[in-house]
Amino acid sequence: MVFWEEYVSDELMGTIAPIVLYWIYGGAYMLMPPLKRYRLHTKREEEEKNIVDLPTVVKGVLFQQLLQAAVVKLLFLVTSDSKPSEPVTQPPIYLQLLQILIGMFVMDTWQYFVHRYLHTNTYLYRHIHSYHHRLVVPYAIGALYNHPLEGLLVDTVGGAISFLVSGMSARTGVYFFCISVMKTVDDHCGLWMPGNIFHIFFENNCAYHDIHHSLRGLKYNYSQPFFPFWDKILGTYVPYQLVRREDGGLESVPLKKLD
């Protein structure tokens, strides 16, 4: 039994929880004090290098989440095989964990190849994917700032395919989508916080993704949001080292020469 079971369906929770969690988790990062010692970029860099303002980012993310909610609602409507009044038998925990791992693999695969193609196709990069790279210095609530078509194709459709291929129940989908959105926010937060569980378990993290957002790193570290295995297999992997800047902050330095 879960805390929402008596109030809303798993399908409704799977639709709204990732959106609400995005703003809570991302908002918490945005409201943190300067924490200069843990920042990968200074606030001044954020203001000078980014070419889109915060209100535009917020409006763009909200529009994408509206499309996302519509697709997820349709997904659950099509895949649900029980009536609202009927109890749903959940698979055992080990099977749910396996399904989440499968979902991670499928999502990583989908997003790597679509993301890479959006970079290699000049037309698509200029007219679609460049929206996301207007945030040269990424921040938490800008994680899902994309062109609407990219948001639909990469994030929403990628999530739907991961859900379908893994065979998750709607409840397992709630966990998977919430983990995915938190990981995506964390990858763009620009803060290397001690004890961050995502930094402990995932090599693909905010320092890794920060290299991709740099102007010299656009052809590397395409993997998102979980594991970097496709980067390693296909030669786009660039490891990083965190070094202390003169101003006391951190910098993610690539350990490979970037073309």
C-alpha positions as CSV (number, residue, x, y, z in Angstrom):
1,M,0.0,0.0,0.0
2,V,1.2,3.5,-0.8
3,F,0.2,6.8,0.7
4,W,-1.9,8.0,-2.3
5,E,-3.9,4.8,-2.8
6,E,-7.0,6.0,-1.0
7,Y,-7.0,9.4,-2.7
8,V,-5.9,9.1,-6.3
9,S,-5.2,6.3,-8.8
10,D,-1.7,5.2,-9.8
11,E,-2.4,6.6,-13.2
12,L,-3.2,10.1,-12.0
13,M,-0.2,10.0,-9.6
14,G,2.0,9.0,-12.4
15,T,0.8,12.0,-14.4
16,I,1.1,14.7,-11.8
17,A,3.8,13.5,-9.4
18,P,6.8,14.0,-11.8
19,I,5.6,17.5,-12.6
20,V,5.2,18.5,-9.0
21,L,8.4,16.9,-8.0
22,Y,10.3,18.7,-10.8
23,W,9.3,22.1,-9.3
24,I,9.8,21.0,-5.7
25,Y,13.3,19.5,-6.3
26,G,14.4,22.0,-8.8
27,G,13.0,24.9,-6.8
28,A,14.9,23.7,-3.7
29,Y,18.2,23.9,-5.6
30,M,17.3,27.4,-6.9
31,L,16.5,28.7,-3.4
32,M,19.7,27.4,-1.9
33,P,22.2,30.1,-0.6
34,P,25.2,30.8,-2.9
35,L,27.3,27.8,-1.7
36,K,30.1,29.1,-3.9
37,R,32.4,26.3,-2.7
38,Y,30.2,23.7,-4.4
39,R,29.2,25.5,-7.6
40,L,30.5,24.5,-11.0
41,H,29.9,28.0,-12.3
42,T,29.6,31.4,-10.6
43,K,26.3,33.3,-10.7
44,R,28.1,35.9,-12.9
45,E,28.9,33.2,-15.5
46,E,25.2,32.1,-15.4
47,E,24.1,35.7,-16.1
48,E,26.7,36.4,-18.8
49,K,26.8,33.1,-20.8
50,N,23.1,32.1,-20.8
51,I,21.2,33.7,-23.7
52,V,17.7,33.0,-22.4
53,D,16.1,34.6,-19.3
54,L,14.5,32.7,-16.4
55,P,10.8,33.7,-17.2
56,T,11.2,32.3,-20.7
57,V,12.7,29.1,-19.3
58,V,9.8,28.7,-16.8
59,K,7.2,29.2,-19.5
60,G,9.0,26.7,-21.8
61,V,9.1,24.0,-19.2
62,L,5.5,24.5,-18.2
63,F,4.4,24.1,-21.8
64,Q,6.5,20.9,-22.2
65,Q,5.0,19.5,-19.0
66,L,1.5,20.2,-20.3
67,L,2.3,18.1,-23.4
68,Q,3.9,15.5,-21.2
69,A,0.8,15.2,-18.9
70,A,-1.4,14.7,-22.0
71,V,0.8,11.9,-23.4
72,V,1.2,10.2,-20.0
73,K,-2.6,10.3,-19.4
74,L,-3.1,8.8,-22.9
75,L,-0.4,6.2,-22.2
76,F,-2.1,5.0,-18.9
77,L,-5.5,5.0,-20.6
78,V,-4.3,2.7,-23.3
79,T,-2.3,0.3,-21.1
80,S,-4.6,0.1,-18.1
81,D,-6.5,-3.3,-18.0
82,S,-8.4,-2.8,-14.8
83,K,-11.5,-0.9,-13.7
84,P,-11.1,1.9,-11.2
85,S,-12.9,-0.1,-8.5
86,E,-10.8,-3.2,-8.9
87,P,-7.7,-3.7,-6.8
88,V,-4.5,-4.0,-8.8
89,T,-2.0,-6.8,-7.8
90,Q,1.5,-5.4,-7.9
91,P,4.4,-7.5,-9.0
92,P,7.1,-8.5,-6.4
93,I,9.7,-5.9,-5.4
94,Y,12.5,-7.7,-7.2
95,L,10.5,-7.7,-10.5
96,Q,9.7,-4.0,-10.1
97,L,13.4,-3.2,-9.6
98,L,14.3,-5.2,-12.7
99,Q,11.6,-3.4,-14.7
100,I,13.1,0.0,-13.5
101,L,16.6,-1.1,-14.6
102,I,15.2,-2.2,-18.0
103,G,13.4,1.2,-18.2
104,M,16.7,3.0,-17.5
105,F,18.5,1.1,-20.2
106,V,15.8,1.8,-22.8
107,M,15.6,5.4,-21.8
108,D,19.4,5.8,-22.0
109,T,19.4,4.1,-25.4
110,W,16.6,6.2,-26.8
111,Q,17.9,9.5,-25.5
112,Y,21.5,8.9,-26.5
113,F,20.8,8.2,-30.2
114,V,18.1,10.9,-30.6
115,H,20.2,13.4,-28.7
116,R,23.3,12.7,-30.7
117,Y,21.3,13.0,-34.0
118,L,20.0,16.3,-32.9
119,H,23.6,17.5,-32.7
120,T,24.9,15.9,-35.9
121,N,22.1,17.1,-38.0
122,T,22.9,20.8,-38.5
123,Y,19.3,21.8,-39.4
124,L,17.8,20.1,-36.3
125,Y,20.4,21.5,-34.0
126,R,20.0,25.0,-35.2
127,H,16.2,25.0,-35.2
128,I,15.4,22.6,-32.3
129,H,18.1,21.4,-30.0
130,S,19.9,24.7,-29.8
131,Y,17.0,25.9,-27.5
132,H,18.4,23.7,-24.7
133,H,21.9,24.9,-25.2
134,R,20.9,28.5,-24.8
135,L,21.6,27.5,-21.2
136,V,25.4,27.3,-21.5
137,V,25.5,27.3,-17.7
138,P,22.6,24.9,-16.8
139,Y,20.5,25.2,-13.6
140,A,18.0,23.0,-12.0
141,I,14.6,24.2,-13.2
142,G,16.1,24.6,-16.7
143,A,16.6,20.9,-17.0
144,L,13.5,20.5,-19.3
145,Y,13.9,23.7,-21.2
146,N,13.7,22.5,-24.8
147,H,12.0,23.2,-28.0
148,P,8.5,21.7,-27.6
149,L,9.2,19.1,-30.4
150,E,12.4,17.9,-28.7
151,G,10.6,17.7,-25.3
152,L,7.9,15.6,-26.9
153,L,10.3,13.4,-28.9
154,V,13.2,12.9,-26.5
155,D,11.8,13.1,-23.0
156,T,8.1,12.3,-23.3
157,V,8.2,9.6,-26.0
158,G,11.4,8.2,-24.5
159,G,9.7,7.8,-21.2
160,A,6.6,6.2,-22.8
161,I,8.8,3.7,-24.7
162,S,10.7,2.8,-21.6
163,F,7.5,2.2,-19.7
164,L,6.0,0.0,-22.4
165,V,9.1,-2.1,-23.1
166,S,9.8,-2.7,-19.4
167,G,6.3,-3.9,-18.8
168,M,5.9,-1.7,-15.7
169,S,2.6,-1.4,-13.8
170,A,1.3,2.2,-13.4
171,R,2.6,2.2,-9.8
172,T,6.1,1.1,-10.8
173,G,5.8,3.8,-13.5
174,V,5.3,6.4,-10.7
175,Y,8.6,5.5,-9.1
176,F,10.4,5.3,-12.4
177,F,9.2,8.7,-13.7
178,C,9.9,10.4,-10.4
179,I,13.4,9.0,-10.3
180,S,14.0,10.0,-13.9
181,V,12.8,13.6,-13.4
182,M,14.9,14.0,-10.2
183,K,18.0,12.6,-12.0
184,T,17.4,15.0,-14.9
185,V,17.1,18.0,-12.6
186,D,20.2,16.9,-10.7
187,D,22.2,16.6,-13.9
188,H,21.6,20.3,-14.6
189,C,21.8,21.7,-11.0
190,G,25.4,22.9,-11.3
191,L,26.1,22.0,-7.7
192,W,28.4,19.3,-6.5
193,M,26.9,18.7,-3.0
194,P,28.6,16.3,-0.6
195,G,26.6,13.2,0.0
196,N,24.4,13.6,-3.1
197,I,23.1,10.0,-3.8
198,F,23.0,10.6,-7.5
199,H,26.7,11.5,-7.5
200,I,27.6,8.4,-5.5
201,F,25.7,5.9,-7.8
202,F,25.9,7.5,-11.2
203,E,29.0,8.5,-13.1
204,N,26.7,10.4,-15.4
205,N,26.0,13.4,-13.2
206,C,26.0,17.2,-13.2
207,A,29.8,17.4,-13.6
208,Y,29.7,14.9,-16.5
209,H,26.9,16.7,-18.2
210,D,28.4,20.1,-17.6
211,I,31.1,19.2,-20.1
212,H,28.5,18.6,-22.7
213,H,26.9,22.0,-22.1
214,S,30.3,23.7,-22.5
215,L,30.9,25.2,-26.0
216,R,33.8,22.8,-26.6
217,G,32.0,19.8,-25.3
218,L,29.0,19.7,-27.6
219,K,30.2,16.6,-29.4
220,Y,30.7,14.6,-26.2
221,N,28.9,13.1,-23.2
222,Y,25.5,12.7,-25.0
223,S,24.4,10.1,-22.5
224,Q,21.4,11.0,-20.3
225,P,20.0,10.6,-17.8
226,F,21.4,7.5,-16.1
227,F,24.5,5.7,-17.4
228,P,27.3,6.7,-19.8
229,F,27.7,3.3,-21.5
230,W,26.8,4.4,-25.0
231,D,29.3,7.3,-24.8
232,K,32.0,4.7,-23.8
233,I,31.0,2.2,-26.5
234,L,30.7,4.8,-29.3
235,G,33.7,7.0,-28.5
236,T,32.0,10.1,-27.2
237,Y,33.0,9.6,-23.6
238,V,35.0,12.3,-21.9
239,P,35.8,11.8,-18.2
240,Y,36.1,14.8,-15.9
241,Q,38.1,15.9,-12.9
242,L,36.8,18.4,-10.4
243,V,39.3,21.1,-9.6
244,R,39.2,24.0,-7.2
245,R,39.0,27.4,-8.9
246,E,40.9,30.5,-7.6
247,D,37.6,32.0,-6.4
248,G,36.9,28.9,-4.3
249,G,34.3,27.2,-6.5
250,L,34.6,24.0,-8.5
251,E,35.2,23.4,-12.2
252,S,34.6,20.2,-14.2
253,V,37.7,19.8,-16.3
254,P,37.7,17.3,-19.2
255,L,40.5,14.7,-19.0
256,K,40.6,14.5,-22.8
257,K,41.4,17.0,-25.4
258,L,38.1,18.4,-27.0
259,D,38.2,19.0,-30.7
